[in-house]
C-alpha cells in the first residue's frame, strides 16, 4: 500500500480546469454517444426487418434497460470512490472498491435475471399484444444473459474513468458500435451464410458485444495497470467496503430509475393524446437524447474531478472545477437551444418520410415539442451536472430524495395538469417535464454548493 498524500497541491486555474474537463470529458461524451448509436442501430435494423419485431424490441429493451440502470448504481459508485482513493495514493482501497462494486453488480444481476427470463408472462399480464409479448419474451430470454457482462463492464469502465483512462473506453465503444452493426446485419437478416434469426439475432448480437466489451476492458486493465492488481484475490469479500459501495450506489441506481421512468411515463401520457403526438414525441426525444449525451459525459467527468478534489481535500479545486464543468455544459446547452429554435422544421422533418401522409401534422407538433426541448436543455444540463458533482463527493442519498420529489411529486403531476386539465396537449406534457427538471436543478445545486462542498471535505 502506498502512502497517502495529504499535502495541499498548488491552486489550479480556471483555464487549467477547463482544459482538464475537456480532455477527460470528451472521450466520455463520445462513448455515451457511441452507446446511444448502438441502440439506435438495433432499432433501425429491426425496423427494416419487421414492424412487429421492432415493437417487441422496444418493449423488451425498455424492460432490460430499466433493470440495468437500477443495478448500474453499484458500478457507478466505483467512479467517485476510486477517484478519491487514487488522489490519496491508496491503490489498495481502489482495488477493494472496484472488487466490491463487481460483487454487488453481479449479485444484483442474479436476482434481476428472474423477471427478465419471464418477460412474456409479465408483458401479457400488463395487457400487451400476445404476438409482441412472445417476441419480446424471446428477445429477453437471450438478452438477459448479457446483463452479467454488461454490469461487470460498467464497473470496470468506472474504474478506468476514475483513473482518467477515458480514451480507451471511447475506442472500445466505437469498435463495439461497428461490430454490433455487422453482427446484427448477419444474424437478423441471415446474411453471409448466418442463420436468419430476426429479433433473436439482435439479442444474440447484444450479448456478444457485452461479453467482448467486458473482456476488452478487463484485458486492458491487466496490461496497462498491473500495479493495481485488480484481479488479485477477487473472491475475497470485504464487508466494510461493500457497505460503503452499497450506501453510495443504491441511491444512484434509484435516482437513474426515477428519471428513466419519468420519461417512460411521459410517453404514456402523450400516447393518450394520440398516435401523431406520440410519433412527434418520439422524434423530439431522439433529438434531446443525442444532445444529452454531451451533458452525460461531462457529468461523469465532473464526478471524477470532484472525487479527485475530495481525495486531496482541496476545496478550491472542488469549487473551481465545479463551476468550470457547469459552465461548459451550459454553454453547449445554449448552443443547442439556438439550433433547436432556429431550425426546428429541418430537424423534425429529417425523421419523417417525405411520402408520409401525416408529414405536415407531425412537423407542426414536432416543432412545438422542440421548442419545449430547447427549454429542457438548460435545466436538464444543470440537474445532471449537479448530480455528477454530488456523486463525486459521495453525497447520493439526499439527492435521490430531491430527485424523486422533483420528478414525481412536481414533474409528473405538472405534465398531467398542463397536458390535460389545461388543454396544452403534448406541449403541456413536455412543459411539465421542464418544471420538474427545473425544481431538480435548483434543489441539487443548492445541495452541492450550500452543503456538500463544505461537509464532504470536513468529514471526507
Secondary structure, 3 states (H helix, E strand, C coil): CCCCCCCCCCCCCHHHHHHHHHHHHHHHHHHHHHHHHHHHHHHHHHHHHCHHHHHHHHHHHHHHHHHHHHHHHHHHHHHHHHHHHHHCCCHHHHHHHHHHHHHHHHHHHHHHHHHHHCHHHHHHHCCCCHHHHHHHHHHHHHHCCHHHHHHHHHHHHHHHHHCCCCHHHHHHHHHHHHHHHHHHHHHHHCCCCCCCCCHHHHHHHHHHHHHHHHHHHHHHHHHHCHHHCCCCCCCCCCHHHHHHHHHHHHHHHHHHHHHHHHHHHHHHHHHHHCHHHHHHHHHHHHHHHHHHHHHHHHHHHHHHHHHHHHHHCCHHHHHHHHHHHHHHHHHHHHHHHHHHHHCHHHHHHCCCCCCCCCHHHHHHHHHHHHHHHHHHHHHHHHHHHHHHHHHHCCCCHHHHHHHHHHHHHHHHHHHHHHHHHCCCHHHHHHHHHHHHHHHHHHHHHHHHHHHHHHHHHHHC
